[in-house]
Amino acid sequence: MKNYNIMEVGVPMEEIKMISNVGYDIGEKAELHELEILKLLEMIKYDQYHDFYNRILVIAKSVQVTLPDELFKHDYDTFEIYINALWEGIMKSCPTFKNQNILN
């Protein structure tokens, strides 16, 4: 997982917050099990962003949350930032990990 300076890539902070909020909604409504969360973490950790997106798309549909179109309107670097924002939102919603930072 690369660390991007959001300002260098030119990603609007409002979009990142919106996507993170969508991730939070997905996580809250889906009530993901720890095994599912670990699978998603593995995809993020090994830069499997399209696999992550496809899995989240299935989960989002099952809980009737719509993913924003912004996810695919930009280049790959921006897509990666948005996927990480989605992941961050999901993690914030999970009671098991709310007070832990499992990405470090």
C-alpha positions in Angstrom: 0.0 0.0 0.0 1.5 3.3 -1.1 1.3 6.4 0.9 0.1 9.3 -1.2 0.1 12.9 -0.3 -3.6 13.7 -1.0 -2.8 17.2 -2.0 -0.2 16.1 -4.6 -2.7 13.7 -6.3 -5.4 16.4 -6.2 -8.1 14.5 -4.5 -10.9 16.6 -3.0 -11.2 16.0 0.7 -15.0 16.2 0.5 -15.0 13.1 -1.8 -12.7 11.2 0.5 -14.9 11.9 3.5 -18.1 11.0 1.5 -16.5 7.7 0.5 -15.3 7.0 4.0 -18.9 7.6 5.2 -20.2 5.1 2.7 -17.7 2.6 4.0 -19.0 3.2 7.5 -22.6 2.7 6.4 -21.6 -0.6 4.7 -19.7 -1.8 7.8 -22.5 -0.9 10.2 -25.3 -2.5 8.1 -23.4 -5.6 7.1 -22.1 -6.4 10.6 -19.1 -8.1 9.0 -17.6 -11.1 10.8 -13.9 -10.9 11.7 -13.0 -13.5 9.1 -14.5 -11.3 6.4 -12.7 -8.2 7.7 -9.4 -10.1 7.7 -10.0 -11.2 4.1 -10.6 -7.5 3.1 -7.5 -6.4 5.1 -5.4 -8.9 3.1 -6.7 -7.5 -0.2 -5.8 -4.0 0.9 -2.5 -5.0 2.3 -1.4 -6.7 -0.9 -2.8 -3.9 -3.2 -5.6 -6.1 -4.6 -7.9 -3.0 -4.9 -10.1 -4.3 -7.7 -10.7 -7.6 -5.8 -11.5 -5.5 -2.7 -13.9 -3.3 -4.7 -15.7 -6.3 -6.2 -16.1 -7.9 -2.7 -17.4 -4.6 -1.2 -19.8 -4.2 -4.1 -21.4 -7.6 -3.3 -21.6 -6.7 0.4 -23.0 -3.2 -0.3 -25.7 -4.6 -2.6 -26.7 -7.1 0.1 -27.3 -4.3 2.6 -28.7 -1.9 0.0 -25.9 0.7 0.1 -24.9 2.3 -3.2 -21.2 2.8 -3.9 -20.4 6.3 -5.3 -19.6 6.7 -9.0 -16.5 8.7 -8.0 -14.6 5.4 -7.4 -14.1 4.9 -11.1 -14.0 8.4 -12.4 -10.3 9.0 -11.9 -6.9 7.5 -12.4 -5.5 4.5 -10.6 -3.8 6.5 -7.8 -7.0 8.3 -7.0 -8.9 5.0 -7.1 -6.4 3.6 -4.6 -7.0 6.6 -2.3 -10.7 6.1 -2.5 -10.5 2.4 -1.8 -8.4 3.1 1.3 -11.0 5.7 2.4 -13.7 3.1 1.9 -11.7 0.6 4.0 -11.1 3.2 6.7 -14.8 3.8 6.9 -15.6 0.1 7.2 -13.0 -0.3 10.0 -14.4 2.6 11.9 -17.8 0.9 12.0 -16.6 -2.4 13.3 -16.9 -2.7 17.1 -14.1 -5.3 17.2 -11.6 -2.9 15.7 -12.9 0.6 16.7 -10.1 1.3 19.1 -7.4 -0.6 17.3 -5.3 0.2 14.3 -4.8 -3.1 12.6 -3.1 -1.6 9.5 0.1 -1.0 11.3 
